Amino acid sequence: MPSPHPCPPLRSACVGFASAIAIIALSTGCGTTRWSDSKRTATEQLLISDAVERAVMQVDMRPLAGQTVFLDTTMLDDVQDGKYLTSALRHQVLASGCRLAADRDAAAVVVEARAGAIGTDRNDLLFGIPATSVQVAGNGTAIPEMALFKRTDQRGVAEVNLFAYERASGRPVWQSGIARINSNTRDRWMFGTGPFQDGDIYDRVEFAGERIRSPWKRREGDDEATASAVATQTDLRTAKTFATLAVPGTPDAKRPVVADDRPADVPPVR
């Protein structure tokens, strides 16, 4: 006599499989990521900041060391990224051994700053067929770009100039001369592959996040002029402690200097 349920094990397996699929379908979900772009690209901002910092580091303010200086940045009020340049200049004033005055009347020397240029340029080069649109039988057709080699070079330029004069008499004291720096970045595509990125704002050549050896990497010594100008000054891009601050609650800098627990003005023991 045939059984009313010929394949109970198979049916149970099918039911179990269907139940598992249903559970997985109900337990899965999806998520979304919100993307946004800033008004200015990070590359542009890095090029500008790198050019500004290296231009300021070319300015040798050591002749003003020990002076109380008021930094006049009125001429930078309408300059794009002028606030960043102002901060870098203040940093250089302090790093050069000067003291910053809170207002003009408290300073012995006034240093006036101006910027000849702060901005970016870009150049594009293409070997191949650029993207074009043509009319065929009255219909517009777009032809995509077909490049054997493509290069995009962008540079940030910063030019600064400073001079100093005595606040009380107006007599000239010092001038920096022109400090001009270009900061470059390069993107390259070869046979549709790229971009290969390198330049002053990168510490390595990058492609898909991987470090590679670049035939375009600049040789050591290309920036010898900049390096020699900065060699004897403080690098504004590295950490440095200029002085140890007094412990809160203790007398200020007017306290006597002591050595061996004796006031420094005590004559040495003979």
C-alpha positions as CSV (number, residue, x, y, z in Angstrom):
1,M,0.0,0.0,0.0
2,P,1.6,3.3,-1.0
3,S,2.4,5.9,1.6
4,P,0.5,9.2,1.6
5,H,3.8,11.0,2.2
6,P,6.3,9.4,-0.2
7,C,9.2,11.7,0.6
8,P,8.8,13.2,4.1
9,P,12.6,13.9,4.5
10,L,12.8,15.8,1.2
11,R,9.8,17.8,2.0
12,S,11.2,18.8,5.4
13,A,14.5,19.8,3.8
14,C,12.6,22.0,1.3
15,V,10.6,23.6,4.1
16,G,13.7,24.3,6.1
17,F,15.5,25.8,3.1
18,A,12.6,28.0,2.3
19,S,12.4,29.1,6.0
20,A,16.1,30.0,6.0
21,I,15.7,32.1,2.8
22,A,12.8,33.9,4.3
23,I,14.7,34.7,7.5
24,I,17.7,35.9,5.6
25,A,15.5,38.1,3.4
26,L,13.8,39.6,6.4
27,S,17.1,40.2,8.3
28,T,19.0,41.9,5.5
29,G,19.0,45.7,5.0
30,C,20.7,48.4,3.2
31,G,22.4,51.6,4.2
32,T,23.3,54.9,2.4
33,T,26.3,57.1,2.7
34,R,25.9,60.9,2.2
35,W,28.7,62.5,0.2
36,S,29.4,66.1,-0.2
37,D,32.1,68.3,-1.8
38,S,33.6,71.4,-0.2
39,K,33.7,74.6,-2.2
40,R,37.4,74.4,-2.5
41,T,39.2,71.1,-3.1
42,A,41.6,69.8,-0.5
43,T,44.3,69.8,-3.2
44,E,43.9,73.5,-3.8
45,Q,44.1,74.3,-0.1
46,L,47.1,72.1,0.4
47,L,48.9,73.8,-2.5
48,I,48.2,77.2,-1.1
49,S,49.1,76.4,2.5
50,D,52.4,74.7,1.4
51,A,53.4,77.6,-0.8
52,V,52.5,80.1,2.0
53,E,54.5,78.3,4.7
54,R,57.6,77.8,2.5
55,A,57.5,81.4,1.3
56,V,57.3,82.7,4.9
57,M,60.2,80.4,5.9
58,Q,62.4,82.1,3.3
59,V,61.9,85.4,5.2
60,D,64.9,85.9,7.6
61,M,63.6,88.0,10.5
62,R,66.6,87.3,12.7
63,P,67.9,90.9,12.3
64,L,64.9,91.9,14.4
65,A,65.5,89.4,17.2
66,G,65.0,90.7,20.7
67,Q,62.7,93.6,19.4
68,T,59.1,94.1,20.4
69,V,57.3,93.9,17.0
70,F,53.9,94.9,15.9
71,L,52.9,93.0,12.8
72,D,50.8,95.2,10.5
73,T,48.7,93.0,8.2
74,T,46.3,95.7,6.9
75,M,47.4,95.0,3.3
76,L,46.3,91.4,3.7
77,D,42.7,92.1,4.7
78,D,41.3,91.6,1.1
79,V,43.8,88.8,0.1
80,Q,42.4,85.3,-0.2
81,D,43.9,83.1,2.5
82,G,45.2,86.3,4.0
83,K,44.4,85.1,7.5
84,Y,46.4,81.9,7.0
85,L,49.4,84.0,5.8
86,T,49.0,86.3,8.8
87,S,49.2,83.4,11.2
88,A,52.3,82.0,9.4
89,L,53.9,85.4,9.6
90,R,53.2,85.7,13.4
91,H,54.7,82.3,13.8
92,Q,57.8,83.3,12.0
93,V,58.1,86.5,14.0
94,L,58.1,84.5,17.2
95,A,60.4,81.8,15.8
96,S,62.9,84.5,14.9
97,G,63.3,85.6,18.5
98,C,61.0,88.7,18.4
99,R,58.3,89.6,20.8
100,L,54.8,90.3,19.5
101,A,53.2,93.5,20.6
102,A,49.4,93.5,21.2
103,D,49.0,97.0,19.7
104,R,51.1,99.4,17.7
105,D,51.8,101.9,20.6
106,A,53.5,99.1,22.6
107,A,55.9,98.2,19.9
108,A,59.4,99.5,19.1
109,V,59.3,98.3,15.5
110,V,56.4,97.9,13.1
111,V,56.6,95.2,10.4
112,E,54.3,95.7,7.5
113,A,53.4,92.7,5.3
114,R,51.9,92.5,1.8
115,A,51.2,89.6,-0.6
116,G,52.1,89.9,-4.3
117,A,50.1,86.7,-5.2
118,I,48.3,83.9,-3.5
119,G,46.5,81.6,-5.9
120,T,46.6,78.6,-8.2
121,D,47.2,77.9,-11.9
122,R,46.5,74.7,-13.9
123,N,47.9,73.4,-17.2
124,D,46.5,70.4,-19.1
125,L,48.2,68.4,-21.8
126,L,46.6,65.6,-23.9
127,F,48.1,63.3,-26.6
128,G,45.1,61.7,-28.2
129,I,41.5,62.6,-29.2
130,P,39.7,65.0,-26.8
131,A,36.0,64.5,-26.0
132,T,34.0,66.1,-28.8
133,S,30.4,66.2,-30.1
134,V,29.5,65.9,-33.8
135,Q,26.3,66.1,-35.8
136,V,25.3,63.0,-37.7
137,A,22.2,63.2,-39.9
138,G,20.9,66.0,-37.7
139,N,21.5,64.1,-34.5
140,G,24.1,65.0,-31.9
141,T,26.7,62.3,-31.1
142,A,29.3,62.5,-28.3
143,I,32.7,61.0,-28.9
144,P,34.5,60.2,-25.6
145,E,38.0,61.2,-24.9
146,M,40.6,58.7,-26.1
147,A,44.0,59.6,-24.6
148,L,47.3,57.9,-25.1
149,F,48.9,60.2,-22.5
150,K,47.3,62.9,-20.4
151,R,48.8,65.3,-17.8
152,T,47.4,67.8,-15.5
153,D,49.7,70.1,-13.6
154,Q,48.5,72.5,-10.8
155,R,50.6,74.9,-8.8
156,G,49.9,77.1,-5.8
157,V,51.9,80.4,-5.8
158,A,52.6,82.6,-2.8
159,E,54.7,85.8,-2.9
160,V,55.2,87.8,0.2
161,N,57.2,90.9,1.0
162,L,57.9,92.6,4.4
163,F,59.6,95.8,5.7
164,A,60.1,97.2,9.1
165,Y,60.5,100.7,10.5
166,E,60.8,102.3,14.0
167,R,57.4,103.2,15.3
168,A,58.4,106.4,17.0
169,S,60.7,107.9,14.4
170,G,59.5,106.2,11.2
171,R,63.1,105.4,10.2
172,P,63.5,102.3,8.0
173,V,65.0,99.3,9.8
174,W,64.8,96.2,7.6
175,Q,63.3,94.7,4.5
176,S,62.9,91.1,3.5
177,G,62.9,91.3,-0.3
178,I,60.6,89.2,-2.3
179,A,59.9,85.6,-1.2
180,R,58.2,83.6,-3.9
181,I,57.4,79.9,-3.8
182,N,55.5,77.5,-6.2
183,S,54.0,74.3,-4.8
184,N,53.2,71.8,-7.5
185,T,51.1,68.7,-7.9
186,R,51.0,66.4,-11.0
187,D,48.3,63.9,-12.2
188,R,49.2,61.7,-15.2
189,W,47.3,59.1,-17.2
190,M,48.9,56.6,-19.6
191,F,46.8,54.5,-22.0
192,G,43.7,55.2,-19.9
193,T,45.3,54.2,-16.6
194,G,45.6,56.8,-13.8
195,P,45.9,59.2,-12.2
196,F,49.4,58.8,-11.0
197,Q,49.8,61.6,-8.5
198,D,52.9,63.2,-7.1
199,G,54.2,66.6,-6.1
200,D,55.2,68.8,-3.3
201,I,52.1,68.0,-1.2
202,Y,52.6,64.3,-1.4
203,D,55.3,62.3,0.4
204,R,55.1,59.5,-2.2
205,V,53.7,58.8,-5.6
206,E,50.2,57.3,-5.3
207,F,48.1,55.1,-7.5
208,A,45.0,53.5,-5.9
209,G,46.5,54.2,-2.5
210,E,49.7,52.2,-3.2
211,R,53.2,53.6,-3.2
212,I,55.1,53.3,-6.5
213,R,58.4,54.5,-7.8
214,S,57.9,57.4,-10.1
215,P,60.0,58.4,-13.1
216,W,58.8,62.0,-12.6
217,K,59.9,62.4,-9.0
218,R,62.1,65.4,-8.7
219,R,65.7,64.8,-7.9
220,E,67.2,65.9,-4.6
221,G,68.7,69.3,-5.0
222,D,65.9,70.8,-7.1
223,D,65.0,73.0,-4.2
224,E,68.5,73.8,-3.0
225,A,67.7,77.5,-2.9
226,T,64.7,77.0,-0.7
227,A,66.5,74.5,1.5
228,S,69.5,76.8,2.0
229,A,67.3,79.7,2.9
230,V,65.4,77.7,5.5
231,A,68.4,75.6,6.9
232,T,69.3,78.1,9.6
233,Q,65.7,79.0,10.5
234,T,62.8,77.3,12.3
235,D,60.8,74.9,10.1
236,L,57.2,76.1,10.7
237,R,55.9,72.7,9.8
238,T,57.7,70.8,12.6
239,A,57.0,70.6,16.3
240,K,59.3,72.8,18.5
241,T,59.2,74.2,22.0
242,F,60.6,77.8,22.2
243,A,60.5,78.3,25.9
244,T,59.3,76.7,29.1
245,L,56.3,78.5,30.6
246,A,56.3,79.6,34.2
247,V,54.3,77.5,36.7
248,P,50.9,79.0,37.5
249,G,50.9,80.8,40.8
250,T,54.7,81.5,40.8
251,P,56.3,84.9,40.3
252,D,56.7,86.1,36.8
253,A,59.8,86.5,34.7
254,K,61.1,89.3,37.0
255,R,62.1,86.8,39.7
256,P,65.9,86.4,40.1
257,V,67.7,83.7,38.4
258,V,69.1,81.2,40.8
259,A,72.0,78.7,40.5
260,D,72.9,76.2,43.2
261,D,70.0,77.6,45.3
262,R,71.7,80.9,45.5
263,P,70.7,84.2,43.8
264,A,72.6,84.7,40.6
265,D,73.9,88.1,41.8
266,V,75.6,86.6,44.8
267,P,79.4,86.7,44.2
268,P,80.9,83.2,43.8
269,V,82.5,81.6,46.7
270,R,86.4,81.6,46.5
